[in-house]
Amino acid sequence: MTAYGLSVLLVGVPAACGRGGSDGDDGHAGMTGGTTVGMAGRAGTPSSGGVTAASGASSGGSSTSGASGRSSTSGASGTSSSGGAAVAGASGVAGTLGTPGGAAGRSGSAGSSGTAPSEAGASTQGGAAGTAGTPSAAGSAGQDAAGASGESSDPVGLSWPIDCIPNDTCVNLDYPDIDADGQAHDCTDASYVGHEGTDIGITFDAEAAGTAVRAAADGVVLFAFDGKYDQCPDDNEPDCQTPASISAGAMTGNTVCTPLGPYCGTGSGSCFWCFAGGNVLVIRHEGVPGVFATRYDHLKRGSVRVEPGDTVTRGEKIAEASSAGNSTGPHLHFEVWSTGFYELGDPWAGPCGPNTGPSLWAYDPPWLEP
């Protein structure tokens, strides 16, 4: 699905910018004047890539990118999948003085850029309203928002961001490897080194029927992009191709970019982020320990229900999963930013870290909410 994380430090650059990316990973914070793009996926898992850029003049830096993606195809049963061929990523273009350059290659997952790009998506199941004084159980997939009544309190942590269950209605699950040591949190081999988010694959039948992506926690929408073709890869579709260059506010090929704004660190400086997830959402959270924001990539065209500035609640349906942007099959790339823009966090806790505990999920496993 998604993975990777390349960064480039430019000599003599006075300011740093955050990172961004698309499915799988984000990049790392970068200095003004250059961008880094990277992405990698693993066979059998769809993914996408992204890029990030910093603003300001500098002594121009080179950008790098690379990625291999994995694709998945669904069986007739709707739950089986077979690995697909990886798609190689193209190298980035060196930036010129004062101009961020470089583009993420196709495939894999989110790539890093500028300083780092990211990507991700998630949804939680909605709950039906319970009777007075009694908290309700989780509702069936397809409801627009989580409901609850009674004296129950919101859980601490993130809820599962998509209406599918691993080893049942999800066809694959790829964990992050944000420290790029080749191991996931549970010491198994990473889907691909440097994977920056959790990739959750679905069947083509589930994509066609509509699989809800849900807000992992209460928050405010920071960025929202829709309108891109959502059946990538497709060599004849412009929205599936990696752009030759990136700039603030641009929406070319598989990549969408934020305007220039106070998007460095926790909200300072002047930066913009580019995501190769095609149709992408980023939600800012407060009051969730260890979580600054979450990112959702590769969304179905026309399914995004929210706009920047909207307040969303945990479990609210915000979009549907598909295969937009730098993706090789239908899936959700769900990414966690822990302390600031594109400062990645691993929601899964385990002995091989980098998160050795506690988990950032509200439940264990996260898809089995009471």
N, C-alpha and C positions, 0 to 999 in steps of 0.2 A: 504494500500500500504506500506508505510514505516513509521517508527516512532521509537522512543526510544532515549536513551542516558544515558549510565551508565558510571561512571568514578570511578577510584580507585586511591587514593593518597597513595604513599608508604612512610613509615617513613624512614628518613635517606638517601633519594635519592637526590643527588646533582643536577641532571639535569632533565629538563622536555622535553617531546616530544609532538608533535602535535597529532591530532587525525585523524581518518579516519573511513570509514564505507561504507556501500553500500546502497542499496535502502532505502530511508527513512531518516535515520539519520547517523550522524557520532558519533564518540565517543567524549571524551574530551581529552585535552592534558594530557599525562600521564608521570610519571617519569620513568626513566630507570629501567629495571628489572621486569616490570610487565605490564600486559595489561588488558583492560576491554573490554568486548564485550557485546553488548546488542542490542536487536531489538524487535520490536513489530509491529504487523500489525492489521488491523481491518477487521472483516468479510466483504467479498464482495470486498475487495481491494487487489490486488497483492502487494507484497513487498519483500524486501530482507534485508540482514543484512551485516555488515562489521566489520572489526576490525583494530585496529591500534597498533603499537608497537614501543617502544623506544629502543635505543641501549645502550650498556654500562653495566658494572657490577653494581650490587646493592644488597641490602639485599633481594632479591626475594619478590615478592608480589603476592597476589592472584588475580585471574581474575574472573570476573563474567560475565554472559551472560544470556540472556533470551529473548524470543521473541515469539510472536504469530503472525502468518501472516494471511492475508485474501486472499482468492482466488476469482476469478471472472470467470464466464462463459458467453459466448455470446449467444444471442438468434439468431434465424434464420434471424431476420431483420438486425443483425450486430450492433445494437445500444443498445439493452437491455442487462442487466446482472443480474445475481442472485448471492447472497452472497455464499461464499464457507466456508468450515470449516477451522478454524484456525489451523496452525501447530505450535506446541509447540517448543520452542528453548531449546537447551541443555545447561547445565551449562559449564562454561569454566574450564580450567585446571590451577591450580596454577603454577606460573612461578618459576623456580629454579634460583639459584644465577647466575646472568649475562645472563639469558636466558628469553626472553619474552615468556609468555605462555598464554594459553586460546584460545578458539575458539568460534566464534559466533554460536548461535543456528540457526536452519532453520526457515524460515518464515519471516514474518513481513517486516521490512524495515532495513535500514542500522543500524548497531549497533556500539557502541562506543568501542574503544579498546585502548590498550596502553595508550593512553590518549584519543583518540577519533577517531572513524572511520566515514566515511561519504559516501554518494552515491548520485547520481542524474543524471539527464540527461535532455536535452531539445533540442528543435529544433525550428526553425522559418521558416515560409513559404518564399519561394523564390519569387522574383519579376521579372517580365519580363522587358527587357530594354525598356525605354520610348523614345520618340522622342527627338531630340536635344532641350535642354532648358526646357524640361518638365519632372518632376519626374514621374516615373511609379507607377502604383498601384501594390499591392501585386499579385504575380502570383499564379497559382494553385499548389496544393501540388504535389510533385514529381520532381520539378525542382531541379537541383543540387546546385545552388547558387543564392543568391538574386542578382538581377540586378537593376541598376538604372542609369539614365543619366540626364543631365540637371543640375540645380543649387540647388537641394535639398541637405540638410545636414543630416548626420546620426542622428538618434534619441538618446536621452540621456536615458540610462537605458537598461534593458534586454528585448529582444524579446522573444516571445512564442517559446519554444524549440521543438515542435512536431507538425506534420501535422494532427491535429484533433482538433475539437471544442467541448468544454464542453457542455453537454446536447444536443449534436447533434451526432457527430462522435466519441467523447470520451465517454466511458461508466461510468467513475467515476473520481472524483477529490478530493484528500485528501490533506489538508493543513498542513504546519509544526506546531509544538508545541515545538520550541527549548528551551523555558523557562520551559517546563514540568509542566505547571500549569493546564493542562487539557482543555485549551481553545485555539481555533484558533484566528487569528487576529481580526475576526469579531464577537467574543464572542460566537460563536457556539461551541459545544463540539468537542474537537479534535478527529480525527479518532482514534488515540491512543496517550496516554501520552508520551511526549518526542520525537514525530515524528520529524525527522531532515530535511526533504525535502518535496517537492511537488510530489505526486504520480499521474500520469495521465494514466488511464487505457484505453486500446483499446480492441476491439473484436478479437476473434481468426481469423475471416475472414480478418480483417484489418492487423493482424500480418502476415498472409500468403501472402496477396497481397503486403505487404511492406509499412510500415508507416515510413516516414522519420523523423529522429531526426536531428535537426539543431542547429548550434552554436548560442547561445543567444546573442553574441556580438563578435566583433573582438578580436582576442587573439592568443596565442601560445599554442600548445598542450604540456602539462606537462607529462601526463601518458596516455598510450593507451594499452588496452588489448583486444584480440580477440581469437577465437578458442574454447571457451567453449560451451558445449551443451546448447541449448537455449529453451528447452521445459520443464523446471522444474515446479513443483516438480515431481520427479520420483525416487522412492525408489531403483530402480535397476541401476540408472545412477550415476557413481562416481562423475561427475561434479556437481551434485545437493546436495552432502553431505557436511556437515561441517567438516573441517579438525581437527585432534586431536591437532595440534600445528601449529604455524606460524613462519616464519622467512623471513628475507630480500630476495627478489627475488623469493620466493616460489610461485607456482601456483598449489595448491593442492585442490581438491574438488571444492566447490563453491567460493573459495577465491583466489584472486590474490594479490601479494605484490610487492611494488616498491623496487628497490635496496636501499641500505643505502646511504643517501646523505644529503645535506643541506636543509632538508625538515621540520625543526622546525620553528614555528612562521612565519615570513615573508621570511625565507630563510637562516637559520643559523643552527648551531648545527649538530648533526648526528642522523637522524631518518629515519624510513621507515614506510610506510602505507600499510595496507592490506584492501582490499575491497571484500565483499561477494556478489558483484553484477555480478560476472562471467565475462562478457565482459563489460569493463568500460572505460570511457574517462574522463579526467580532463583537463580543459582549463584555462590558466592563462590570466587574463584581466588587461589592464591598461587603465586609463582614463574613467572607468565606476564608478561613485560615489557609494561608499558603497560596492563595489564588488572586491574581490581579485581573485577569481576563481569560476568556475562552474563545477559540476560533473554530469555525465550521466551514469546510470546503467541499467543492464539487456538487453543489446543490442543483436541483432540477430547475430549469428555466421557467420563470413565471410562478414559482412556488414560494418565494421569499415573502413573508407576511409582515415584516417590520421594516422600519426606517431608522436612520441615525437619530438618536434622541428619545426613541421610544423606550418605555419601561416594560420589561418582561418579567414574568414570574416563573419560578421553577416548574418544569414540566409543560410549559406552554409550547404549543406547536409553532415553530418559527419558519419552517421550510420543509422540503422533502429531499431525500438523498438521490443522487444520480451520478453522472460521470462527466461533469463540465471541467474545462481547463486541462491542466497537465495530468490527465488521469488515464488509466488503461482499463477501467471497468467500473461499474457502479459501486460506490462505497462512500462512507463518511470519513473524512479526516478530521479528527478532534484533537485540538492542541490546547495546552494549558500554558499561560504566561504567568509565572509565579510572583514576580516582584515589580515588573514594569513592562513596557512595550517590548515584545519579543525577548523577554528574559525567561527562558523556558523552564518549566517544572515538570516533573514526572508524577502523575497522579497515583501510579502504582507503587506500593512499598514492598521491598524485599531485600534479601541479604546482599544482592549484587548491586543495589542502588541504581542511580545516585541517591534515591530516596529510600533510606533504610527504616523510615517510619516517622510519623504515622502516615497512613494512606490519606490521599486527598478525596477519596470517594466517601459518600455518605453511608454506603452499605457494602457488605462483603459476601458474595460478589456484588458489584454495583448494579447489575441488571435484575437482581432479586430483591426489589423493595417490598416491604410488608404491605 
